[in-house]
Amino acid sequence: EFVGVANFSRLASDPIFHQVVWNTVWYTAVTTVFKLGLGLWLAMLLNRHFKGKALTRAFILLPFIIPTVLSTFAWKWMFDPTFSVLNWALYNLGAIRRPINWLGDGELAMWSIIIVNIWRGVPFFAISLLAGLQTISPDLNEAAAIDGAPPWKRFWYITWPLLLPVTMVVVLFSVIQTFADFQIVYVMTGGGPANATHLFATYAYQLGVGTGLLSQGAAVSLAMFPILFLV
């Protein structure tokens, strides 16, 4: 039976969907900013000449190479309230007196998946921006240094404008991938607690596969396209 836009109308009055939209936008924005900042910092460091440069560059790629599900299970163990190595370290440092339920609190759970996404995404930014840095002629920075320009001015007026086209492409790809992220959230929290970490992909899966409401799940998936189109 054809229902027209009834599934989309139902989403408009769904408070969980409203939370999903906010979660996804917040998750994407925060992770992208941190991945760009940390990735650019690493790219600048890796662009210097030092011993073991090739090995270091290969090591940086490890979080991006390891299968997402396997690495996320490791992070889930690290955030476990009983066996968490983070709780153990904080307790022995005297920072906490009792274990923190990282994935049982809505706000902490959101920050937990944000941390995992940043950890996994930084290598992609670093290597991509490093490739962009190596296309910039060092003569430009050397000439500016001879003229007395401090490092921050050389970066802001020479390096950054020339790196901007590569940066825009990397950010665009990252936003699209992060906006449609599924594996990290599904493995770590499943969208919980109390729907606090649901994103478009996980909520669509829960509706379409978990409860058998395929049409509503499809509607959630399609609802992300207008936002991505604007991006």
Residue pairs with C-beta under 8 A, 6 or more apart in sequence:
3 215
7 215
7 216
7 218
7 219
8 219
8 223
10 216
10 219
11 17
11 216
11 219
11 220
11 223
16 195
16 198
16 203
17 203
17 220
17 223
19 195
19 196
19 198
20 195
20 198
20 199
20 200
20 203
20 220
21 200
21 223
23 110
23 196
23 197
23 198
23 199
24 179
24 199
24 200
24 224
25 227
26 110
27 110
27 113
27 114
27 117
27 178
27 181
27 199
28 175
28 178
28 179
30 114
31 114
31 117
31 118
31 121
31 174
31 178
32 171
32 174
32 175
32 178
34 114
34 118
34 122
35 117
35 118
35 121
35 122
35 124
35 125
35 174
36 125
36 167
36 170
36 171
36 174
38 118
38 122
38 125
38 126
39 121
39 122
39 123
39 124
39 125
39 126
39 128
39 129
39 170
40 125
40 126
40 129
40 167
42 60
42 122
42 125
42 126
42 130
43 125
43 126
43 127
43 129
43 130
43 132
43 133
44 133
46 53
46 56
46 57
46 60
46 126
46 130
47 130
47 133
47 134
50 56
57 127
57 130
60 123
60 126
60 127
61 123
61 127
62 123
63 71
63 119
63 120
63 122
63 123
64 120
64 121
64 123
64 124
64 127
68 120
68 183
68 184
69 183
69 187
71 116
71 120
72 116
72 183
72 184
72 187
72 188
73 187
75 112
75 115
75 116
75 119
75 188
76 103
76 187
76 188
77 83
77 84
77 85
78 84
78 85
78 86
79 86
79 102
79 103
79 112
79 188
80 102
80 103
81 87
81 99
81 100
81 101
81 102
81 103
81 104
82 99
84 99
84 100
84 102
86 100
86 102
87 96
87 99
87 100
90 96
90 100
91 97
91 99
100 108
101 108
102 108
102 109
102 112
103 109
103 112
103 188
103 189
103 192
103 193
104 193
105 193
106 193
106 194
106 196
106 197
107 196
109 188
109 189
109 192
109 193
109 196
109 197
110 196
110 197
112 188
112 189
113 184
113 185
113 188
113 189
113 197
116 184
116 188
117 178
117 181
117 184
120 184
121 174
121 178
124 170
124 174
125 170
125 174
128 166
128 169
128 170
129 163
129 166
129 167
129 170
131 166
132 162
132 163
132 165
132 166
132 167
133 159
133 163
135 162
135 166
136 158
136 159
136 162
136 163
140 158
140 162
141 154
141 158
141 159
144 153
144 154
144 157
144 158
145 154
149 157
172 231
175 228
175 231
176 228
176 231
179 199
179 200
179 224
179 227
179 228
179 231
180 200
180 201
180 224
181 199
181 201
182 199
182 201
182 202
182 205
185 191
185 197
185 198
185 199
185 201
185 202
186 201
186 202
186 205
188 197
189 196
189 197
190 202
191 197
191 198
191 199
191 202
191 203
191 206
195 203
198 206
200 220
200 221
200 223
200 224
201 221
203 220
204 217
204 218
204 220
204 221
205 217
206 217
207 213
207 216
207 217
207 220
208 214
208 216
208 217
208 218
208 220
208 221
209 217
